[in-house]
Amino acid sequence: MSVRVRFAPSPTGPLHIGGVRTALYNFLFAKKNKGKFILRIEDTDQNRFVDGALEYIMNSLEWLGIRPDEGIREGGDFGPYRQSQRKNIYQKFADQLIESGNAYYAFDTAQELEAMRARLKEAKSDTQLYNYLTRSEMKNSLTLSKEETRNLMASESERVIRLKVPENTSISFTDLIRGNVEFNSSNIDDKVLLKSDGMPTYHLANVVDDHLMKISHVIRGEEWLSSTPIHVLLYQGFDWKSTMPKFAHLPLLLKPDGNGKLSKRDADKQGFPIFPISWKDSNTGEVSEGFREKGFLPEALINFLAFLGWNPGTEKEIYALAELCEDFSVERIQKGGSKFDFEKAIWFNQQYVHKLPKEKMISSLKISLEENQIKYSDEKVSEAVELMKDRVSFLHELFTEARYLWEAPSHYEENVVARKWNADTKKAIQSLMNTWHSLDLFTASNIKESLESTLVTIEMPAGKVMQALRHSITGKGGGPDLIGIIAFLGKDESLKRMRTTFNSIN
């Protein structure tokens, strides 16, 4: 059986970064095994459908390079790839389960269901399930006569089709990550398979579509582990057990401290993105910045996500997508949750930024300068990139972290003023201004030589002066090579800034 995997999100909002990892692992598994990666949209719950979410999902995967072999945009032999367009398929399969005795009609109203749960709660029952213990008290085709059932079927009464879960039965399956997993049917309720409007629920549509699309492996999040016994029962009920896909349930993404599942609230609180690209909530107007807008390169984000739950068993960390496709294996996915370390994500991005061609960096810096209406020459842009290229984690930092290369600082870091500015540093700055004012050839080598000789003359150690000097020119306490910055700015601009700072602090 050829490998066919699917990523099947619901368009109920933006794609969480955990969902992106699930898509990535499916994609890598397919490519590793020369199989197919399918994008299927599970939109049977029309009440939760969010405008723009479908396009958002597809655009996010496209930006990351996780390209489906089959899907809405790509087409394929097993479409349609939206469940809402497959509605006419599911009824016959639900009927098949009715005929085989693995499902039944239920006519209970919402009020009757609520009353049943209230009775169980009052009786201090451990669960409030609609199952073999309670179905005998409810209004369904198992408790009603054939005539009563026919009459209700012919009327406009609301009805659903429920799975008939067997009593006190062990349901087991092999998970590729967790090994043998076993559930008891006593803890599973008779799930609704087909709703009153004729739309399938997730459980029925999921199993039917996986079967019809010849899905060989279901790789999904840990939160779906508890649904798997329901799906196993459906495969058995359809007599499809021989073609049932293999399951692999991925570990949770945890908060950075490892204490609980990662959520949008956690991300917002700690100031990092949770979505791949920017998302605007159509109801509140709130815009959530994505990894793309934060400045992450798609290759870096892919590399980071791959290591959230998987490792190659070596010390190697930097992987191109093609290399991940070659080395990925389900066997090396961990069982336990993985902490979401945003600082590590930044480190990955830094590695990829540093490997970019200089022309890419130059292009990015020019865009920033033009957006800020700053004039530049090609020569100066190239020099600025040389100064900053090994110090940035994001492309936009070529400008934001060195704006002082183009504009004089408008404020100074107060802690540097408090710690570094004193009578000695003022004396040194004044002496340097005098030295450099008379310096004819203002090159990096001449600047360095004259700086060293001046400090010797005034008997001042470099460590006592350099940060104050940097501060007087850039407004910051740290940055790239200071001599290079001074040479970049030139004699007049450097002296002007030193004088302004000297006078303002005095």
Secondary structure, 3 states (H helix, E strand, C coil): CCCEEEECCCCCCCCCHHHHHHHHHHHHHHHHCCCEEEECECCCCHHHCCCCHHHHHHHHHHHHCCCCCEECCCECCCCCCEHHHHHHHHHHHHHHHHHCCCEEEECCCHHHHHHHHHHHHHCCCCCCCCCCCCHHHCCECCCCCHHHHHHHHHCCCCCEEEECCCCCCEEEEEECCCEEEEEEHHHCCCCEEECCCCCECHHHHHHHHHHHCCCCEEEEEHHHHHHHHHHHHHHHHCCCHHHCCEEEEECCEECCCCCCECCHHHHHHHCCCCCCCCEECCCCCCEECCHHHHCCCHHHHHHHHHCCCECCCCCCCCCCHHHHHHHCCHHHECCCCEECCHHHHHHHHHHHHHCCCHHHHHHHHHHHHHHCCCCCCHHHHHHHHHHHCCCCCCCCHHHHCCHHHCCCCCCCCHHHHHHHCCHHHHHHHHHHHHHHHCCCCCCHHHHHHHHHHHHHHCCCCHHHCHHHHHHHHHCCCCCCCHHHHHHHHCHHHHHHHHHHHHHHHC
